Amino acid sequence: MAIPISNTAARRIFLAKQGLSADPSRKQTRQGLLDLIHGIGFVQVDSIQTVNRAHEQILFSRNQTFNRAHLRALLEEERGLFEHWTHDASIIPTAFYPYWKHRFRRKEEVLRARWAKWHGEGFDKSFAETFAHIAEHGEVLARELKNADHKSGGWWEWHPSKTALEFFWHTGKLAISRREGFQKVYDLSERVIPEHHLSAEIDHDAFVDWACRSALERLGFATHGEMAAFWDIITPEEAKAWVLENRAELQEVEITPADGGKPRASFVLADFKPDADIWPEPPGRIRVLSPFDPLLRDRNRAERLFGFRYRIEVFVPEAKREYGYYVFPLLEGDRLIGRIDMKADRKANVLNVTKLWLEPGVKASGGRLAKLEAELARVARFAGVADIVFVSGWRDE
């Protein structure tokens, strides 16, 4: 018989699993940062920097003492983290690298067929030359291998060496050694990934078991489809088969949505404790989340749990945007209470706040606005600007 889980309990569980229930002002060490990323699974990387980079904002929203130098050291020196792909480019604990080797093998055949259509037959003619260059000379940026007369553009206009670099990265022959600015610096995987992770082999059954079990641990509760989508390294069919094979270790639950509608059937591990009182109440302060925050990665799940519909409108024509180019969600306690449009102007040394939208039923009380301004002050400091400028009409309905 399925165990009912209230909406309050479901929100608390998911927030705790995603690192948003602990005190965000607690002092974080380098090991603490690694533990946080290990706990939530991965942190998405994105090039847009209207205020801070996505991965930095994700980590900062969980701990305001987050130190960029710690992240850089873990990625570039200690190699406790590596960059690769989940549903998108992400920072991932290197302890998980052996499981990604299954992804590499699966991707090679797919990419060869797909990229032949994109770039034309023979797109891989420069691959051996590019790999040999890196093997002999060491790490490179794509621009260092670019032909002087090559026309820049999207993926359909990648120069052959760029195509080779991305292919070898996606299939595990190369790794991201570091970033210069925000450009990837590639090197042989054997010179980036610690040998004990690089050489470890996981059989297929253990790989699928880890992918499902680790996803379920980080989601708290999930359908087989949500388990498969979490890392995006196995298929929904593999996750469904895993659920059937491990049914004795799982408990079926019914998750009450925010609108009080029909509960959603999901699974938890058999020893999981679903009572709301067991899970901590998140801090009551307001926090600015990245548009790419893992709490919102599954938009449908976030809407069911929090009653909050969120879409990134970067690629929506300006005239058709409902809110704005890059609008930040606002978390207060266990509620997503609204969104805010803002941008750091580093030349003027200010954070420009353009617009605030609160969700229906959320009042712009004096106390709430004071909490919001306190959070904006923290974000501004983290972004390296001195002042906040509220544009006229920023609170208009």
ChimeraX attribute file (.defattr): number of C-alpha atoms within 10 A of each C-alpha:
attribute: neighborCount
match mode: 1-to-1
recipient: residues
	/A:1	7
	/A:2	12
	/A:3	15
	/A:4	17
	/A:5	20
	/A:6	19
	/A:7	21
	/A:8	21
	/A:9	21
	/A:10	24
	/A:11	26
	/A:12	27
	/A:13	24
	/A:14	21
	/A:15	22
	/A:16	20
	/A:17	20
	/A:18	22
	/A:19	22
	/A:20	24
	/A:21	21
	/A:22	16
	/A:23	15
	/A:24	21
	/A:25	13
	/A:26	12
	/A:27	11
	/A:28	17
	/A:29	13
	/A:30	16
	/A:31	11
	/A:32	13
	/A:33	19
	/A:34	18
	/A:35	13
	/A:36	18
	/A:37	18
	/A:38	19
	/A:39	16
	/A:40	20
	/A:41	24
	/A:42	24
	/A:43	25
	/A:44	24
	/A:45	19
	/A:46	15
	/A:47	11
	/A:48	11
	/A:49	14
	/A:50	17
	/A:51	24
	/A:52	20
	/A:53	17
	/A:54	22
	/A:55	20
	/A:56	22
	/A:57	25
	/A:58	22
	/A:59	25
	/A:60	24
	/A:61	24
	/A:62	22
	/A:63	21
	/A:64	20
	/A:65	17
	/A:66	24
	/A:67	17
	/A:68	14
	/A:69	10
	/A:70	19
	/A:71	21
	/A:72	15
	/A:73	15
	/A:74	20
	/A:75	23
	/A:76	17
	/A:77	14
	/A:78	14
	/A:79	17
	/A:80	19
	/A:81	25
	/A:82	24
	/A:83	23
	/A:84	21
	/A:85	20
	/A:86	20
	/A:87	13
	/A:88	13
	/A:89	14
	/A:90	18
	/A:91	21
	/A:92	24
	/A:93	22
	/A:94	21
	/A:95	17
	/A:96	16
	/A:97	24
	/A:98	18
	/A:99	22
	/A:100	20
	/A:101	20
	/A:102	20
	/A:103	19
	/A:104	18
	/A:105	13
	/A:106	14
	/A:107	16
	/A:108	16
	/A:109	11
	/A:110	10
	/A:111	14
	/A:112	15
	/A:113	11
	/A:114	12
	/A:115	18
	/A:116	13
	/A:117	12
	/A:118	13
	/A:119	17
	/A:120	11
	/A:121	12
	/A:122	10
	/A:123	18
	/A:124	18
	/A:125	12
	/A:126	15
	/A:127	18
	/A:128	11
	/A:129	13
	/A:130	18
	/A:131	19
	/A:132	11
	/A:133	14
	/A:134	16
	/A:135	13
	/A:136	8
	/A:137	9
	/A:138	13
	/A:139	20
	/A:140	17
	/A:141	18
	/A:142	18
	/A:143	13
	/A:144	10
	/A:145	15
	/A:146	16
	/A:147	11
	/A:148	8
	/A:149	6
	/A:150	11
	/A:151	11
	/A:152	11
	/A:153	9
	/A:154	7
	/A:155	12
	/A:156	13
	/A:157	14
	/A:158	18
	/A:159	21
	/A:160	20
	/A:161	24
	/A:162	21
	/A:163	22
	/A:164	23
	/A:165	26
	/A:166	17
	/A:167	21
	/A:168	22
	/A:169	21
	/A:170	19
	/A:171	21
	/A:172	23
	/A:173	16
	/A:174	25
	/A:175	26
	/A:176	23
	/A:177	23
	/A:178	22
	/A:179	14
	/A:180	9
	/A:181	7
	/A:182	10
	/A:183	13
	/A:184	18
	/A:185	19
	/A:186	23
	/A:187	25
	/A:188	20
	/A:189	18
	/A:190	15
	/A:191	15
	/A:192	22
	/A:193	23
	/A:194	16
	/A:195	11
	/A:196	11
	/A:197	15
	/A:198	18
	/A:199	13
	/A:200	11
	/A:201	14
	/A:202	15
	/A:203	10
	/A:204	11
	/A:205	11
	/A:206	10
	/A:207	19
	/A:208	22
	/A:209	17
	/A:210	15
	/A:211	24
	/A:212	26
	/A:213	18
	/A:214	17
	/A:215	22
	/A:216	22
	/A:217	18
	/A:218	21
	/A:219	23
	/A:220	23
	/A:221	27
	/A:222	25
	/A:223	20
	/A:224	23
	/A:225	16
	/A:226	20
	/A:227	28
	/A:228	23
	/A:229	20
	/A:230	24
	/A:231	19
	/A:232	16
	/A:233	23
	/A:234	19
	/A:235	15
	/A:236	17
	/A:237	12
	/A:238	18
	/A:239	23
	/A:240	16
	/A:241	14
	/A:242	18
	/A:243	20
	/A:244	11
	/A:245	11
	/A:246	11
	/A:247	14
	/A:248	10
	/A:249	12
	/A:250	16
	/A:251	17
	/A:252	19
	/A:253	20
	/A:254	20
	/A:255	28
	/A:256	22
	/A:257	23
	/A:258	19
	/A:259	12
	/A:260	13
	/A:261	10
	/A:262	10
	/A:263	17
	/A:264	16
	/A:265	16
	/A:266	20
	/A:267	25
	/A:268	22
	/A:269	19
	/A:270	12
	/A:271	9
	/A:272	13
	/A:273	13
	/A:274	20
	/A:275	15
	/A:276	17
	/A:277	11
	/A:278	11
	/A:279	20
	/A:280	14
	/A:281	20
	/A:282	21
	/A:283	16
	/A:284	14
	/A:285	16
	/A:286	24
	/A:287	27
	/A:288	23
	/A:289	25
	/A:290	26
	/A:291	22
	/A:292	20
	/A:293	20
	/A:294	20
	/A:295	21
	/A:296	19
	/A:297	16
	/A:298	15
	/A:299	14
	/A:300	14
	/A:301	17
	/A:302	21
	/A:303	17
	/A:304	21
	/A:305	21
	/A:306	20
	/A:307	18
	/A:308	20
	/A:309	15
	/A:310	20
	/A:311	14
	/A:312	15
	/A:313	17
	/A:314	13
	/A:315	9
	/A:316	12
	/A:317	10
	/A:318	12
	/A:319	7
	/A:320	9
	/A:321	13
	/A:322	10
	/A:323	18
	/A:324	21
	/A:325	17
	/A:326	21
	/A:327	25
	/A:328	23
	/A:329	23
	/A:330	23
	/A:331	21
	/A:332	18
	/A:333	18
	/A:334	20
	/A:335	18
	/A:336	23
	/A:337	21
	/A:338	21
	/A:339	22
	/A:340	21
	/A:341	19
	/A:342	25
	/A:343	18
	/A:344	23
	/A:345	16
	/A:346	13
	/A:347	7
	/A:348	11
	/A:349	15
	/A:350	20
	/A:351	26
	/A:352	19
	/A:353	19
	/A:354	17
	/A:355	20
	/A:356	21
	/A:357	20
	/A:358	17
	/A:359	15
	/A:360	8
	/A:361	7
	/A:362	12
	/A:363	12
	/A:364	14
	/A:365	9
	/A:366	9
	/A:367	10
	/A:368	15
	/A:369	13
	/A:370	13
	/A:371	17
	/A:372	19
	/A:373	14
	/A:374	15
	/A:375	18
	/A:376	20
	/A:377	17
	/A:378	17
	/A:379	23
	/A:380	22
	/A:381	15
	/A:382	20
	/A:383	23
	/A:384	17
	/A:385	19
	/A:386	14
	/A:387	16
	/A:388	20
	/A:389	12
	/A:390	15
	/A:391	12
	/A:392	10
	/A:393	10
	/A:394	15
	/A:395	15
	/A:396	8
	/A:397	8
